[in-house]
Amino acid sequence: MINETLSHARWRKSSKSQPNGSCVELATDGTTWGAIRDSKHPNGVPVLLPVNALTTLIRTAPKLGVE
């Protein structure tokens, strides 16, 4: 089910993308799950998280010095 959903997912690139192409992309269904992938490897295996965990990660990362 997740694989089918991810095949149609709309991935968004981080606004903090690096000129060398080092950036992450996010996709979510908005209610249940979120996914993170390396934009240089779009066919690689994404990290899947419950959407609330993804939200926590996004809010916490800047406090840890991760942009």
N, CA, C and O atoms as a Maestro MAE file, in Angstrom:
{
 s_m_m2io_version
 :::
 2.0.0
}

f_m_ct {
 s_m_title
 :::
 protein
 m_atom[268] {
  # First column is atom index #
  i_m_mmod_type
  r_m_x_coord
  r_m_y_coord
  r_m_z_coord
  i_m_residue_number
  s_m_chain_name
  s_m_pdb_residue_name
  s_m_pdb_atom_name
  i_m_atomic_number
  :::
  1 25 0.824 -1.202 0.000 1 A "MET " " N  " 7
  2 3 0.000 0.000 0.000 1 A "MET " " CA " 6
  3 2 0.868 1.266 0.000 1 A "MET " " C  " 6
  4 15 0.633 2.182 -0.788 1 A "MET " " O  " 8
  5 25 1.865 1.313 0.882 2 A "ILE " " N  " 7
  6 3 2.738 2.482 0.915 2 A "ILE " " CA " 6
  7 2 3.481 2.616 -0.411 2 A "ILE " " C  " 6
  8 15 3.608 3.723 -0.935 2 A "ILE " " O  " 8
  9 25 3.977 1.502 -0.964 3 A "ASN " " N  " 7
  10 3 4.702 1.570 -2.238 3 A "ASN " " CA " 6
  11 2 3.841 2.162 -3.338 3 A "ASN " " C  " 6
  12 15 4.321 2.977 -4.126 3 A "ASN " " O  " 8
  13 25 2.569 1.762 -3.405 4 A "GLU " " N  " 7
  14 3 1.660 2.325 -4.407 4 A "GLU " " CA " 6
  15 2 1.478 3.817 -4.178 4 A "GLU " " C  " 6
  16 15 1.492 4.601 -5.127 4 A "GLU " " O  " 8
  17 25 1.310 4.206 -2.937 5 A "THR " " N  " 7
  18 3 1.118 5.615 -2.609 5 A "THR " " CA " 6
  19 2 2.364 6.418 -2.942 5 A "THR " " C  " 6
  20 15 2.266 7.512 -3.497 5 A "THR " " O  " 8
  21 25 3.539 5.887 -2.609 6 A "LEU " " N  " 7
  22 3 4.783 6.604 -2.880 6 A "LEU " " CA " 6
  23 2 5.047 6.748 -4.369 6 A "LEU " " C  " 6
  24 15 5.674 7.717 -4.796 6 A "LEU " " O  " 8
  25 25 4.576 5.797 -5.160 7 A "SER " " N  " 7
  26 3 4.808 5.901 -6.604 7 A "SER " " CA " 6
  27 2 4.072 7.098 -7.196 7 A "SER " " C  " 6
  28 15 4.434 7.584 -8.268 7 A "SER " " O  " 8
  29 25 3.046 7.573 -6.505 8 A "HIS " " N  " 7
  30 3 2.284 8.739 -6.967 8 A "HIS " " CA " 6
  31 2 2.498 9.954 -6.068 8 A "HIS " " C  " 6
  32 15 1.829 10.977 -6.219 8 A "HIS " " O  " 8
  33 25 3.436 9.831 -5.134 9 A "ALA " " N  " 7
  34 3 3.666 10.914 -4.172 9 A "ALA " " CA " 6
  35 2 4.219 12.149 -4.870 9 A "ALA " " C  " 6
  36 15 4.937 12.062 -5.866 9 A "ALA " " O  " 8
  37 25 3.867 13.277 -4.323 10 A "ARG " " N  " 7
  38 3 4.411 14.555 -4.800 10 A "ARG " " CA " 6
  39 2 5.534 14.953 -3.849 10 A "ARG " " C  " 6
  40 15 5.284 15.419 -2.737 10 A "ARG " " O  " 8
  41 25 6.753 14.768 -4.292 11 A "TRP " " N  " 7
  42 3 7.925 15.049 -3.475 11 A "TRP " " CA " 6
  43 2 8.262 16.531 -3.532 11 A "TRP " " C  " 6
  44 15 8.202 17.153 -4.592 11 A "TRP " " O  " 8
  45 25 8.619 17.092 -2.373 12 A "ARG " " N  " 7
  46 3 9.012 18.502 -2.284 12 A "ARG " " CA " 6
  47 2 10.458 18.587 -1.834 12 A "ARG " " C  " 6
  48 15 10.861 17.919 -0.882 12 A "ARG " " O  " 8
  49 25 11.231 19.404 -2.514 13 A "LYS " " N  " 7
  50 3 12.647 19.566 -2.180 13 A "LYS " " CA " 6
  51 2 12.794 20.609 -1.076 13 A "LYS " " C  " 6
  52 15 12.067 21.602 -1.043 13 A "LYS " " O  " 8
  53 25 13.728 20.372 -0.189 14 A "SER " " N  " 7
  54 3 14.011 21.296 0.897 14 A "SER " " CA " 6
  55 2 14.392 22.670 0.369 14 A "SER " " C  " 6
  56 15 15.087 22.784 -0.641 14 A "SER " " O  " 8
  57 25 13.942 23.696 1.042 15 A "SER " " N  " 7
  58 3 14.315 25.064 0.659 15 A "SER " " CA " 6
  59 2 15.768 25.358 1.027 15 A "SER " " C  " 6
  60 15 16.326 26.366 0.594 15 A "SER " " O  " 8
  61 25 16.375 24.495 1.814 16 A "LYS " " N  " 7
  62 3 17.775 24.648 2.227 16 A "LYS " " CA " 6
  63 2 18.701 23.813 1.346 16 A "LYS " " C  " 6
  64 15 19.779 23.420 1.792 16 A "LYS " " O  " 8
  65 25 18.308 23.537 0.122 17 A "SER " " N  " 7
  66 3 19.111 22.724 -0.794 17 A "SER " " CA " 6
  67 2 20.482 23.344 -1.021 17 A "SER " " C  " 6
  68 15 20.624 24.566 -1.077 17 A "SER " " O  " 8
  69 25 21.470 22.499 -1.149 18 A "GLN " " N  " 7
  70 3 22.844 22.932 -1.387 18 A "GLN " " CA " 6
  71 2 23.124 22.999 -2.884 18 A "GLN " " C  " 6
  72 15 22.519 22.248 -3.650 18 A "GLN " " O  " 8
  73 25 24.023 23.877 -3.319 19 A "PRO " " N  " 7
  74 3 24.360 23.986 -4.742 19 A "PRO " " CA " 6
  75 2 24.920 22.686 -5.331 19 A "PRO " " C  " 6
  76 15 24.793 22.446 -6.532 19 A "PRO " " O  " 8
  77 25 25.539 21.846 -4.487 20 A "ASN " " N  " 7
  78 3 26.116 20.595 -4.977 20 A "ASN " " CA " 6
  79 2 25.074 19.483 -5.118 20 A "ASN " " C  " 6
  80 15 25.416 18.347 -5.447 20 A "ASN " " O  " 8
  81 25 23.816 19.809 -4.871 21 A "GLY " " N  " 7
  82 3 22.753 18.823 -5.018 21 A "GLY " " CA " 6
  83 2 22.457 18.028 -3.765 21 A "GLY " " C  " 6
  84 15 21.609 17.136 -3.786 21 A "GLY " " O  " 8
  85 25 23.144 18.337 -2.661 22 A "SER " " N  " 7
  86 3 22.895 17.632 -1.408 22 A "SER " " CA " 6
  87 2 21.643 18.191 -0.749 22 A "SER " " C  " 6
  88 15 21.681 19.253 -0.127 22 A "SER " " O  " 8
  89 25 20.557 17.487 -0.884 23 A "CYS " " N  " 7
  90 3 19.317 17.943 -0.261 23 A "CYS " " CA " 6
  91 2 18.376 16.767 -0.052 23 A "CYS " " C  " 6
  92 15 18.567 15.681 -0.601 23 A "CYS " " O  " 8
  93 25 17.374 17.013 0.742 24 A "VAL " " N  " 7
  94 3 16.368 15.992 1.002 24 A "VAL " " CA " 6
  95 2 15.054 16.405 0.368 24 A "VAL " " C  " 6
  96 15 14.807 17.582 0.107 24 A "VAL " " O  " 8
  97 25 14.224 15.414 0.129 25 A "GLU " " N  " 7
  98 3 12.877 15.649 -0.370 25 A "GLU " " CA " 6
  99 2 11.907 14.978 0.585 25 A "GLU " " C  " 6
  100 15 12.211 13.941 1.174 25 A "GLU " " O  " 8
  101 25 10.741 15.580 0.733 26 A "LEU " " N  " 7
  102 3 9.704 15.066 1.616 26 A "LEU " " CA " 6
  103 2 8.428 14.810 0.842 26 A "LEU " " C  " 6
  104 15 8.117 15.500 -0.129 26 A "LEU " " O  " 8
  105 25 7.695 13.802 1.292 27 A "ALA " " N  " 7
  106 3 6.352 13.546 0.774 27 A "ALA " " CA " 6
  107 2 5.511 13.080 1.954 27 A "ALA " " C  " 6
  108 15 6.035 12.471 2.887 27 A "ALA " " O  " 8
  109 25 4.230 13.357 1.920 28 A "THR " " N  " 7
  110 3 3.327 12.920 2.981 28 A "THR " " CA " 6
  111 2 1.913 12.825 2.443 28 A "THR " " C  " 6
  112 15 1.551 13.486 1.470 28 A "THR " " O  " 8
  113 25 1.130 11.995 3.092 29 A "ASP " " N  " 7
  114 3 -0.289 11.965 2.742 29 A "ASP " " CA " 6
  115 2 -1.055 12.966 3.598 29 A "ASP " " C  " 6
  116 15 -2.263 13.134 3.433 29 A "ASP " " O  " 8
  117 25 -0.346 13.637 4.521 30 A "GLY " " N  " 7
  118 3 -0.943 14.687 5.337 30 A "GLY " " CA " 6
  119 2 -1.580 14.230 6.625 30 A "GLY " " C  " 6
  120 15 -1.843 15.049 7.506 30 A "GLY " " O  " 8
  121 25 -1.837 12.940 6.759 31 A "THR " " N  " 7
  122 3 -2.507 12.470 7.967 31 A "THR " " CA " 6
  123 2 -1.859 11.254 8.607 31 A "THR " " C  " 6
  124 15 -1.885 11.128 9.831 31 A "THR " " O  " 8
  125 25 -1.281 10.358 7.823 32 A "THR " " N  " 7
  126 3 -0.821 9.084 8.349 32 A "THR " " CA " 6
  127 2 0.683 8.899 8.308 32 A "THR " " C  " 6
  128 15 1.286 8.524 9.313 32 A "THR " " O  " 8
  129 25 1.290 9.153 7.182 33 A "TRP " " N  " 7
  130 3 2.704 8.850 7.004 33 A "TRP " " CA " 6
  131 2 3.443 10.004 6.351 33 A "TRP " " C  " 6
  132 15 2.843 10.867 5.711 33 A "TRP " " O  " 8
  133 25 4.761 10.000 6.526 34 A "GLY " " N  " 7
  134 3 5.652 10.930 5.851 34 A "GLY " " CA " 6
  135 2 6.857 10.152 5.366 34 A "GLY " " C  " 6
  136 15 7.193 9.115 5.938 34 A "GLY " " O  " 8
  137 25 7.506 10.628 4.333 35 A "ALA " " N  " 7
  138 3 8.677 9.952 3.781 35 A "ALA " " CA " 6
  139 2 9.757 10.979 3.479 35 A "ALA " " C  " 6
  140 15 9.467 12.109 3.087 35 A "ALA " " O  " 8
  141 25 11.004 10.571 3.666 36 A "ILE " " N  " 7
  142 3 12.169 11.404 3.382 36 A "ILE " " CA " 6
  143 2 13.066 10.618 2.439 36 A "ILE " " C  " 6
  144 15 13.255 9.415 2.615 36 A "ILE " " O  " 8
  145 25 13.625 11.304 1.428 37 A "ARG " " N  " 7
  146 3 14.573 10.633 0.536 37 A "ARG " " CA " 6
  147 2 15.676 11.604 0.126 37 A "ARG " " C  " 6
  148 15 15.536 12.820 0.253 37 A "ARG " " O  " 8
  149 25 16.760 11.046 -0.360 38 A "ASP " " N  " 7
  150 3 17.886 11.812 -0.885 38 A "ASP " " CA " 6
  151 2 17.556 12.172 -2.326 38 A "ASP " " C  " 6
  152 15 17.287 11.286 -3.137 38 A "ASP " " O  " 8
  153 25 17.572 13.446 -2.653 39 A "SER " " N  " 7
  154 3 17.192 13.874 -4.001 39 A "SER " " CA " 6
  155 2 18.149 13.352 -5.074 39 A "SER " " C  " 6
  156 15 17.781 13.269 -6.246 39 A "SER " " O  " 8
  157 25 19.373 13.002 -4.678 40 A "LYS " " N  " 7
  158 3 20.323 12.447 -5.648 40 A "LYS " " CA " 6
  159 2 20.018 10.986 -5.963 40 A "LYS " " C  " 6
  160 15 20.519 10.441 -6.946 40 A "LYS " " O  " 8
  161 25 19.194 10.350 -5.124 41 A "HIS " " N  " 7
  162 3 18.846 8.941 -5.306 41 A "HIS " " CA " 6
  163 2 17.325 8.766 -5.208 41 A "HIS " " C  " 6
  164 15 16.841 8.104 -4.290 41 A "HIS " " O  " 8
  165 25 16.576 9.348 -6.137 42 A "PRO " " N  " 7
  166 3 15.117 9.304 -6.038 42 A "PRO " " CA " 6
  167 2 14.521 7.902 -6.134 42 A "PRO " " C  " 6
  168 15 13.380 7.692 -5.723 42 A "PRO " " O  " 8
  169 25 15.264 6.953 -6.661 43 A "ASN " " N  " 7
  170 3 14.757 5.583 -6.738 43 A "ASN " " CA " 6
  171 2 15.231 4.725 -5.580 43 A "ASN " " C  " 6
  172 15 14.941 3.530 -5.526 43 A "ASN " " O  " 8
  173 25 15.967 5.339 -4.646 44 A "GLY " " N  " 7
  174 3 16.418 4.619 -3.462 44 A "GLY " " CA " 6
  175 2 15.265 4.420 -2.486 44 A "GLY " " C  " 6
  176 15 14.148 4.880 -2.722 44 A "GLY " " O  " 8
  177 25 15.547 3.742 -1.410 45 A "VAL " " N  " 7
  178 3 14.523 3.462 -0.401 45 A "VAL " " CA " 6
  179 2 14.358 4.683 0.496 45 A "VAL " " C  " 6
  180 15 15.322 5.114 1.128 45 A "VAL " " O  " 8
  181 25 13.152 5.249 0.565 46 A "PRO " " N  " 7
  182 3 12.929 6.395 1.449 46 A "PRO " " CA " 6
  183 2 12.758 5.947 2.897 46 A "PRO " " C  " 6
  184 15 12.446 4.788 3.172 46 A "PRO " " O  " 8
  185 25 12.965 6.871 3.801 47 A "VAL " " N  " 7
  186 3 12.692 6.626 5.216 47 A "VAL " " CA " 6
  187 2 11.226 6.964 5.437 47 A "VAL " " C  " 6
  188 15 10.794 8.082 5.156 47 A "VAL " " O  " 8
  189 25 10.458 5.999 5.939 48 A "LEU " " N  " 7
  190 3 9.033 6.209 6.210 48 A "LEU " " CA " 6
  191 2 8.823 6.422 7.698 48 A "LEU " " C  " 6
  192 15 9.394 5.713 8.527 48 A "LEU " " O  " 8
  193 25 8.000 7.406 8.026 49 A "LEU " " N  " 7
  194 3 7.720 7.750 9.416 49 A "LEU " " CA " 6
  195 2 6.242 8.055 9.588 49 A "LEU " " C  " 6
  196 15 5.585 8.494 8.644 49 A "LEU " " O  " 8
  197 25 5.712 7.824 10.790 50 A "PRO " " N  " 7
  198 3 4.376 8.351 11.058 50 A "PRO " " CA " 6
  199 2 4.439 9.871 10.907 50 A "PRO " " C  " 6
  200 15 5.455 10.478 11.247 50 A "PRO " " O  " 8
  201 25 3.389 10.486 10.411 51 A "VAL " " N  " 7
  202 3 3.418 11.920 10.117 51 A "VAL " " CA " 6
  203 2 3.742 12.752 11.359 51 A "VAL " " C  " 6
  204 15 4.392 13.790 11.242 51 A "VAL " " O  " 8
  205 25 3.309 12.325 12.529 52 A "ASN " " N  " 7
  206 3 3.630 13.094 13.742 52 A "ASN " " CA " 6
  207 2 5.124 13.023 14.061 52 A "ASN " " C  " 6
  208 15 5.682 13.988 14.583 52 A "ASN " " O  " 8
  209 25 5.781 11.906 13.759 53 A "ALA " " N  " 7
  210 3 7.229 11.797 13.961 53 A "ALA " " CA " 6
  211 2 7.978 12.680 12.966 53 A "ALA " " C  " 6
  212 15 8.979 13.302 13.320 53 A "ALA " " O  " 8
  213 25 7.502 12.737 11.732 54 A "LEU " " N  " 7
  214 3 8.126 13.604 10.730 54 A "LEU " " CA " 6
  215 2 7.997 15.065 11.142 54 A "LEU " " C  " 6
  216 15 8.947 15.835 10.998 54 A "LEU " " O  " 8
  217 25 6.847 15.447 11.645 55 A "THR " " N  " 7
  218 3 6.629 16.818 12.108 55 A "THR " " CA " 6
  219 2 7.591 17.154 13.249 55 A "THR " " C  " 6
  220 15 8.182 18.233 13.267 55 A "THR " " O  " 8
  221 25 7.747 16.236 14.194 56 A "THR " " N  " 7
  222 3 8.674 16.440 15.305 56 A "THR " " CA " 6
  223 2 10.105 16.577 14.797 56 A "THR " " C  " 6
  224 15 10.848 17.438 15.269 56 A "THR " " O  " 8
  225 25 10.498 15.740 13.843 57 A "LEU " " N  " 7
  226 3 11.843 15.817 13.268 57 A "LEU " " CA " 6
  227 2 12.087 17.171 12.618 57 A "LEU " " C  " 6
  228 15 13.139 17.776 12.823 57 A "LEU " " O  " 8
  229 25 11.138 17.647 11.846 58 A "ILE " " N  " 7
  230 3 11.282 18.931 11.151 58 A "ILE " " CA " 6
  231 2 11.388 20.081 12.146 58 A "ILE " " C  " 6
  232 15 12.163 21.014 11.934 58 A "ILE " " O  " 8
  233 25 10.621 20.023 13.220 59 A "ARG " " N  " 7
  234 3 10.655 21.095 14.222 59 A "ARG " " CA " 6
  235 2 11.900 21.040 15.094 59 A "ARG " " C  " 6
  236 15 12.382 22.077 15.549 59 A "ARG " " O  " 8
  237 25 12.428 19.840 15.333 60 A "THR " " N  " 7
  238 3 13.568 19.663 16.230 60 A "THR " " CA " 6
  239 2 14.907 19.856 15.533 60 A "THR " " C  " 6
  240 15 15.853 20.332 16.160 60 A "THR " " O  " 8
  241 25 15.013 19.506 14.271 61 A "ALA " " N  " 7
  242 3 16.296 19.549 13.546 61 A "ALA " " CA " 6
  243 2 17.012 20.896 13.659 61 A "ALA " " C  " 6
  244 15 18.212 20.906 13.937 61 A "ALA " " O  " 8
  245 25 16.339 22.031 13.458 62 A "PRO " " N  " 7
  246 3 17.054 23.314 13.574 62 A "PRO " " CA " 6
  247 2 17.617 23.557 14.979 62 A "PRO " " C  " 6
  248 15 18.659 24.196 15.120 62 A "PRO " " O  " 8
  249 25 16.947 23.062 16.003 63 A "LYS " " N  " 7
  250 3 17.433 23.232 17.371 63 A "LYS " " CA " 6
  251 2 18.704 22.429 17.610 63 A "LYS " " C  " 6
  252 15 19.485 22.738 18.510 63 A "LYS " " O  " 8
  253 25 18.905 21.389 16.792 64 A "LEU " " N  " 7
  254 3 20.098 20.547 16.901 64 A "LEU " " CA " 6
  255 2 21.202 20.991 15.950 64 A "LEU " " C  " 6
  256 15 22.253 20.356 15.862 64 A "LEU " " O  " 8
  257 25 20.955 22.084 15.244 65 A "GLY " " N  " 7
  258 3 21.945 22.596 14.305 65 A "GLY " " CA " 6
  259 2 21.881 21.960 12.930 65 A "GLY " " C  " 6
  260 15 22.794 22.132 12.122 65 A "GLY " " O  " 8
  261 25 20.809 21.224 12.657 66 A "VAL " " N  " 7
  262 3 20.625 20.585 11.352 66 A "VAL " " CA " 6
  263 2 19.675 21.437 10.543 66 A "VAL " " C  " 6
  264 15 18.583 21.770 11.005 66 A "VAL " " O  " 8
  265 25 20.082 21.791 9.343 67 A "GLU " " N  " 7
  266 3 19.206 22.605 8.488 67 A "GLU " " CA " 6
  267 2 18.785 21.823 7.287 67 A "GLU " " C  " 6
  268 15 18.046 22.333 6.445 67 A "GLU " " O  " 8
  :::
 }
 m_bond[267] {
  # First column is bond index #
  i_m_from
  i_m_to
  i_m_order
  :::
  1 1 2 1
  2 2 3 1
  3 3 4 2
  4 3 5 1
  5 5 6 1
  6 6 7 1
  7 7 8 2
  8 7 9 1
  9 9 10 1
  10 10 11 1
  11 11 12 2
  12 11 13 1
  13 13 14 1
  14 14 15 1
  15 15 16 2
  16 15 17 1
  17 17 18 1
  18 18 19 1
  19 19 20 2
  20 19 21 1
  21 21 22 1
  22 22 23 1
  23 23 24 2
  24 23 25 1
  25 25 26 1
  26 26 27 1
  27 27 28 2
  28 27 29 1
  29 29 30 1
  30 30 31 1
  31 31 32 2
  32 31 33 1
  33 33 34 1
  34 34 35 1
  35 35 36 2
  36 35 37 1
  37 37 38 1
  38 38 39 1
  39 39 40 2
  40 39 41 1
  41 41 42 1
  42 42 43 1
  43 43 44 2
  44 43 45 1
  45 45 46 1
  46 46 47 1
  47 47 48 2
  48 47 49 1
  49 49 50 1
  50 50 51 1
  51 51 52 2
  52 51 53 1
  53 53 54 1
  54 54 55 1
  55 55 56 2
  56 55 57 1
  57 57 58 1
  58 58 59 1
  59 59 60 2
  60 59 61 1
  61 61 62 1
  62 62 63 1
  63 63 64 2
  64 63 65 1
  65 65 66 1
  66 66 67 1
  67 67 68 2
  68 67 69 1
  69 69 70 1
  70 70 71 1
  71 71 72 2
  72 71 73 1
  73 73 74 1
  74 74 75 1
  75 75 76 2
  76 75 77 1
  77 77 78 1
  78 78 79 1
  79 79 80 2
  80 79 81 1
  81 81 82 1
  82 82 83 1
  83 83 84 2
  84 83 85 1
  85 85 86 1
  86 86 87 1
  87 87 88 2
  88 87 89 1
  89 89 90 1
  90 90 91 1
  91 91 92 2
  92 91 93 1
  93 93 94 1
  94 94 95 1
  95 95 96 2
  96 95 97 1
  97 97 98 1
  98 98 99 1
  99 99 100 2
  100 99 101 1
  101 101 102 1
  102 102 103 1
  103 103 104 2
  104 103 105 1
  105 105 106 1
  106 106 107 1
  107 107 108 2
  108 107 109 1
  109 109 110 1
  110 110 111 1
  111 111 112 2
  112 111 113 1
  113 113 114 1
  114 114 115 1
  115 115 116 2
  116 115 117 1
  117 117 118 1
  118 118 119 1
  119 119 120 2
  120 119 121 1
  121 121 122 1
  122 122 123 1
  123 123 124 2
  124 123 125 1
  125 125 126 1
  126 126 127 1
  127 127 128 2
  128 127 129 1
  129 129 130 1
  130 130 131 1
  131 131 132 2
  132 131 133 1
  133 133 134 1
  134 134 135 1
  135 135 136 2
  136 135 137 1
  137 137 138 1
  138 138 139 1
  139 139 140 2
  140 139 141 1
  141 141 142 1
  142 142 143 1
  143 143 144 2
  144 143 145 1
  145 145 146 1
  146 146 147 1
  147 147 148 2
  148 147 149 1
  149 149 150 1
  150 150 151 1
  151 151 152 2
  152 151 153 1
  153 153 154 1
  154 154 155 1
  155 155 156 2
  156 155 157 1
  157 157 158 1
  158 158 159 1
  159 159 160 2
  160 159 161 1
  161 161 162 1
  162 162 163 1
  163 163 164 2
  164 163 165 1
  165 165 166 1
  166 166 167 1
  167 167 168 2
  168 167 169 1
  169 169 170 1
  170 170 171 1
  171 171 172 2
  172 171 173 1
  173 173 174 1
  174 174 175 1
  175 175 176 2
  176 175 177 1
  177 177 178 1
  178 178 179 1
  179 179 180 2
  180 179 181 1
  181 181 182 1
  182 182 183 1
  183 183 184 2
  184 183 185 1
  185 185 186 1
  186 186 187 1
  187 187 188 2
  188 187 189 1
  189 189 190 1
  190 190 191 1
  191 191 192 2
  192 191 193 1
  193 193 194 1
  194 194 195 1
  195 195 196 2
  196 195 197 1
  197 197 198 1
  198 198 199 1
  199 199 200 2
  200 199 201 1
  201 201 202 1
  202 202 203 1
  203 203 204 2
  204 203 205 1
  205 205 206 1
  206 206 207 1
  207 207 208 2
  208 207 209 1
  209 209 210 1
  210 210 211 1
  211 211 212 2
  212 211 213 1
  213 213 214 1
  214 214 215 1
  215 215 216 2
  216 215 217 1
  217 217 218 1
  218 218 219 1
  219 219 220 2
  220 219 221 1
  221 221 222 1
  222 222 223 1
  223 223 224 2
  224 223 225 1
  225 225 226 1
  226 226 227 1
  227 227 228 2
  228 227 229 1
  229 229 230 1
  230 230 231 1
  231 231 232 2
  232 231 233 1
  233 233 234 1
  234 234 235 1
  235 235 236 2
  236 235 237 1
  237 237 238 1
  238 238 239 1
  239 239 240 2
  240 239 241 1
  241 241 242 1
  242 242 243 1
  243 243 244 2
  244 243 245 1
  245 245 246 1
  246 246 247 1
  247 247 248 2
  248 247 249 1
  249 249 250 1
  250 250 251 1
  251 251 252 2
  252 251 253 1
  253 253 254 1
  254 254 255 1
  255 255 256 2
  256 255 257 1
  257 257 258 1
  258 258 259 1
  259 259 260 2
  260 259 261 1
  261 261 262 1
  262 262 263 1
  263 263 264 2
  264 263 265 1
  265 265 266 1
  266 266 267 1
  267 267 268 2
  :::
 }
}
